[in-house]
């Protein structure tokens, strides 16, 4: 069901959005200026999740700013130089439209 909502760019209204670079390790392609918001893992993920700890993070990437759906192994790089490896991805949808990709990530050493 298509709701006819144009909410793909609503990230512009959210505090804490930053632009990151996402590198697809498999295809060797890079997307820059991807709209993203970093947050902590949920209590449930930390307590019952698959090997995650308090240093791991969630990156929400807005689908309208990246030309592919991220997958495990991709790398997210902040402007500070910190880099994160994607461990798992869940896409958030409204109807048939993908709005965000929720990436659980481990910091690269």
C-alpha positions as CSV (number, residue, x, y, z in Angstrom):
1,X,0.0,0.0,0.0
2,X,1.5,3.3,-1.1
3,X,0.5,6.0,1.3
4,X,1.6,8.8,-1.0
5,X,3.7,10.5,1.7
6,X,6.9,12.3,0.8
7,X,8.8,11.6,3.9
8,X,12.1,10.4,2.5
9,X,13.8,13.7,3.2
10,X,12.4,14.4,6.6
11,X,15.8,13.7,8.1
12,X,16.5,17.3,7.5
13,X,14.2,18.1,10.4
14,X,16.0,15.8,12.9
15,X,18.7,17.1,15.3
16,X,22.0,15.3,15.4
17,X,22.1,14.3,11.7
18,X,25.6,14.1,10.3
19,X,27.0,13.3,6.9
20,X,29.1,10.1,6.6
21,X,30.8,8.2,3.9
22,X,29.7,4.6,3.3
23,X,32.0,2.2,1.5
24,X,30.7,-1.1,0.0
25,X,33.6,-3.5,0.6
26,X,32.2,-6.1,-1.8
27,X,31.5,-3.9,-4.8
28,X,34.3,-1.4,-4.0
29,X,32.0,1.6,-4.4
30,X,31.6,4.6,-2.1
31,X,28.7,7.0,-1.3
32,X,29.5,10.3,0.3
33,X,27.3,12.8,2.1
34,X,25.0,10.1,3.4
35,X,22.6,11.4,6.0
36,X,23.1,9.5,9.3
37,X,22.3,9.5,13.0
38,X,24.4,7.6,15.5
39,X,22.8,6.1,18.7
40,X,23.4,3.4,21.2
41,X,22.2,-0.2,21.0
42,X,19.0,-1.0,22.8
43,X,19.1,-2.7,26.3
44,X,17.7,-5.8,24.7
45,X,20.5,-6.0,22.1
46,X,23.2,-5.5,24.7
47,X,21.6,-8.0,27.1
48,X,20.4,-10.7,24.7
49,X,22.0,-9.7,21.4
50,X,24.5,-11.7,19.3
51,X,27.8,-10.7,20.8
52,X,27.3,-6.9,20.9
53,X,28.8,-4.8,23.7
54,X,28.6,-1.2,24.9
55,X,31.2,0.1,22.4
56,X,29.0,-1.0,19.4
57,X,26.6,1.6,17.9
58,X,23.6,1.9,15.7
59,X,23.8,4.1,12.6
60,X,20.5,5.0,10.9
61,X,21.2,5.9,7.3
62,X,18.5,7.7,5.3
63,X,17.7,5.6,2.2
64,X,17.2,8.7,0.0
65,X,20.9,9.6,0.5
66,X,22.5,6.3,-0.4
67,X,22.2,4.5,-3.7
68,X,22.2,0.9,-2.3
69,X,21.0,-0.9,0.8
70,X,23.9,-1.4,3.1
71,X,24.9,-4.9,4.0
72,X,27.2,-6.6,6.6
73,X,30.8,-5.8,5.9
74,X,30.2,-2.3,4.6
75,X,32.1,0.5,6.3
76,X,30.7,3.8,7.7
77,X,33.2,6.6,8.1
78,X,32.6,9.8,10.1
79,X,34.2,13.1,9.3
80,X,36.3,12.6,12.4
81,X,38.0,9.6,10.8
82,X,36.3,7.0,13.0
83,X,35.2,4.0,11.0
84,X,32.5,1.4,11.8
85,X,31.9,-2.0,10.2
86,X,28.3,-2.9,9.6
87,X,27.3,-6.2,11.4
88,X,23.6,-6.3,10.6
89,X,21.0,-4.2,8.7
90,X,17.2,-3.7,9.1
91,X,15.3,-1.5,6.7
92,X,12.6,0.7,8.0
93,X,9.6,1.1,5.7
94,X,6.5,3.1,5.4
95,X,4.2,1.1,3.0
96,X,6.5,0.0,0.2
97,X,8.9,2.9,0.6
98,X,12.2,2.3,2.4
99,X,13.0,5.3,4.7
100,X,16.0,4.2,6.8
101,X,18.5,1.5,7.1
102,X,19.3,0.6,10.7
103,X,22.9,-0.6,10.8
104,X,24.4,-2.2,14.0
105,X,28.1,-1.6,13.8
106,X,31.4,-2.4,15.5
107,X,34.2,0.2,15.6
108,X,37.1,-0.6,13.4
109,X,40.5,-0.7,15.1
